[in-house]
């Protein structure tokens, strides 16, 4: 059973890590677009932004509905990252304790 669980644990934690990076890149890209550092008229910037939006928005939308409105500050990416790190820690403790 450990032959399957070990690589599966690695795969799930790696996917969580990659998704955290997608959320961070999306937040930074939104700031860069807002402050006109990068222009969405550039096809590459638009494609990267569209991909990140499509990947991250389904997870961020429910969190935005729960969190209070803080004016122009969106803390939903931070909340999602904290939830993902929490889930990763739970999975790690379950794996180490043999709870699978």
Buried (B, 14 or more C-beta within 10 A) or exposed (E): EEEEEEEEBEEBBEEBEEBBEBBBBBBEBBEBBEEEEBEBEEEEBBEBBEEBEEEBEEBBEEBBEEEEEEEEEBEBBBBBBEEBEEEBEEBEEEBEEEEE
